[in-house]
Structures are given as C-alpha cells and as structure tokens.
Amino acid sequence: MKMIKVHYLDASAIVKLLVKEPGGNALETYLKNEAFSRFLTTSLCFAEALGVLKVKHRRREIDREQYLTAVDELRGYISEKSIQLVDVPISDDSVFNEVEALVRSHNASIDISDALQLVALKKDFFARFPETKPILITADCLLAVAARREGLRVWDCLREQPPVEEAHA
C-alpha cells in the first residue's frame, strides 16, 4: 500500500507553477506524478503569491493577460482543491510566539510568513499524519535551510532534484 504524501507549497513554489520560470517545469511534472498526494499551502502564502504576481505585472515581467491568466490558474488550483488552503491560528498568542521565536532563532534569514509555514508543517500535519513526514516545497534557499535546521523535509525545486520515495521498514 502506497502512503499518501503531504506537501506544503511556499509562495515561491506556487509562483513557479503560474509563470514560466526556472524550476517550474520540474515542479509541474512532480505535481502530476504525485497526483494522489496532498498539496497544501497557507492562506498567507496564497496571498503572498498574489502579491508576487502583482509585482511581476507592475515591473512588466509579465503582461496583463499573463497576470490575469496566472491569477485565474492560482484560483483554479485552490477551487479545484489541487492545492488546499490551511491556516495556522496566528492570532493565538502561543502560535505567534513560536513563529516569532523561529524568526529570531534563524537570525532574520526567514520572515514571519516563512516561519508560519514552518509552524504549519511542525504542528498541523505531524499531529494528523504521524506516519508521514510532510515535504516543504520552496524555491527560497534561506527557507529551505531554516526548514532543514528544524528537522523538516524540504525540496528546493529550483536547486535540487525532486524527492524520491522513502523506504519504510
């Protein structure tokens, strides 16, 4: 029996699915090959991806049609549940304190959004799926380093080969 894998997509990875950039093809292929896996993102990463698309449009890296198409594709991923939105209750003092402590412990190499993603990985799905170790998918090398320091599985889709199935005893 094949175990369902759980993946968290950072905003940097989500944008690669929507705009032709290095690493995007490998990520798209991986998602297709992992069709029975779960792909999640925080609502903050969803909003961050929208912001990146807006900046790309304003800087004329993508034209208006590319911008609107990318936003529509992002909405499609979410509405079709290809990528599910999850939330970490950042208004909860204990969660926010953990997020802030992560930012401090990594010497500001990650921001609040990145730390929130790490807390989501550590708290949310370790509790629900203790037999699987979620994979963070990112194109942000500083986030990848921080996640590994926290003992998390990471695929830096810009600089590494896709993760392979781990053998289970």
C-alpha positions in Angstrom: 0.0 0.0 0.0 1.4 3.4 -1.0 1.3 6.0 1.7 -0.2 9.4 0.7 2.5 12.1 0.9 1.7 15.5 2.2 3.4 18.6 0.7 3.3 22.2 1.7 3.9 24.7 -1.1 5.6 28.0 -0.3 4.6 31.1 -2.3 7.9 30.9 -4.2 7.0 27.5 -5.5 3.4 28.4 -6.2 4.5 31.3 -8.5 6.7 28.8 -10.4 3.6 26.9 -11.3 2.0 30.0 -12.7 4.8 31.9 -14.5 7.4 30.4 -16.8 10.5 30.4 -14.6 13.4 28.1 -13.9 12.2 25.2 -11.7 8.6 25.5 -12.9 8.6 22.5 -15.3 10.1 20.2 -12.7 7.6 21.3 -10.2 4.7 20.8 -12.6 5.9 17.4 -13.5 6.3 16.4 -9.9 2.7 17.5 -9.1 1.4 15.4 -11.9 3.4 12.4 -10.8 2.2 12.9 -7.3 -1.5 13.1 -8.2 -2.6 11.1 -5.2 -0.6 13.2 -2.8 -1.9 16.1 -0.8 -0.7 19.6 -1.6 -1.4 22.4 0.8 -0.5 26.0 1.4 -1.3 28.6 4.0 -3.7 31.4 3.1 -0.8 33.7 3.8 1.3 32.0 1.1 -1.6 32.2 -1.2 -1.8 36.0 -0.6 1.9 36.3 -0.9 1.8 34.5 -4.3 -0.8 37.0 -5.5 1.5 39.8 -4.4 4.4 38.4 -6.3 2.2 38.2 -9.4 1.2 41.8 -8.9 4.8 42.9 -8.7 5.8 40.9 -11.8 3.0 42.6 -13.7 3.9 46.1 -12.5 7.6 45.5 -13.4 6.4 44.4 -16.8 7.9 40.9 -16.3 4.5 39.6 -17.4 1.9 41.4 -19.4 -1.7 42.0 -18.3 -3.0 38.8 -19.9 -0.3 36.7 -18.3 -1.1 38.3 -15.0 -4.8 37.7 -15.2 -4.2 34.1 -16.5 -1.8 33.4 -13.7 -4.3 34.7 -11.1 -7.1 32.6 -12.7 -4.8 29.5 -12.6 -4.0 30.1 -9.0 -7.7 30.4 -8.1 -8.3 27.2 -10.1 -5.7 25.2 -8.1 -7.4 26.3 -4.9 -11.0 26.0 -6.0 -10.4 22.5 -7.5 -8.6 21.5 -4.3 -5.5 20.6 -6.2 -3.9 22.8 -3.5 -5.8 23.0 -0.3 -5.6 26.1 1.9 -4.8 25.6 5.6 -4.5 28.1 8.3 -2.4 28.4 11.4 -4.1 30.5 14.0 -1.5 33.3 14.1 -3.9 35.3 16.4 -3.2 32.6 19.0 -0.5 34.0 21.3 1.3 30.7 21.6 1.4 30.2 17.9 2.6 33.8 17.2 5.2 33.4 19.9 6.5 30.2 18.2 6.5 32.0 14.9 8.4 35.0 16.3 10.9 32.7 18.1 11.6 30.9 14.8 12.4 34.2 13.1 14.7 35.2 15.9 16.4 31.8 16.0 17.2 31.9 12.3 18.9 35.4 12.6 16.3 37.0 10.4 17.1 34.8 7.4 13.4 34.0 7.3 10.4 36.3 7.8 7.0 35.8 9.6 5.4 34.2 6.5 8.2 31.7 6.3 8.1 30.9 10.0 4.4 30.5 9.8 4.9 27.9 7.1 7.4 26.0 9.3 5.0 26.1 12.2 2.2 24.8 9.9 4.4 21.9 9.0 5.5 21.2 12.5 2.1 21.4 14.2 -0.6 20.7 11.7 0.3 17.6 9.8 2.7 15.9 12.2 -0.3 15.7 14.5 -2.7 14.4 11.9 -0.4 12.1 9.9 2.4 11.0 12.4 3.5 8.2 10.0 4.3 10.7 7.2 6.8 13.5 7.3 5.5 16.4 5.1 7.6 17.9 2.5 8.0 21.6 2.1 8.4 22.7 -1.5 10.1 26.0 -1.9 12.4 27.9 -4.3 13.6 30.0 -1.4 17.1 28.7 -0.3 17.0 30.5 3.0 13.7 29.0 3.9 15.0 25.6 2.8 18.0 25.9 5.1 15.8 27.0 8.1 13.4 24.1 7.5 16.2 21.6 7.5 17.5 23.1 10.7 14.1 22.4 12.2 14.3 18.8 11.1 11.8 19.1 8.3 11.9 17.5 4.8 12.4 20.0 2.0 12.6 20.1 -1.7 14.2 23.3 -3.1 12.6 23.0 -6.5 15.0 25.5 -8.0 18.2 23.9 -6.9 17.5 20.2 -6.2 16.1 17.1 -7.8 12.6 16.1 -6.8 12.3 14.0 -3.6 12.2 10.2 -4.0 10.0 7.8 -2.1 11.5 6.8 1.2 11.7 3.1 2.0 9.6 2.2 5.1 10.5 -0.8 7.2 
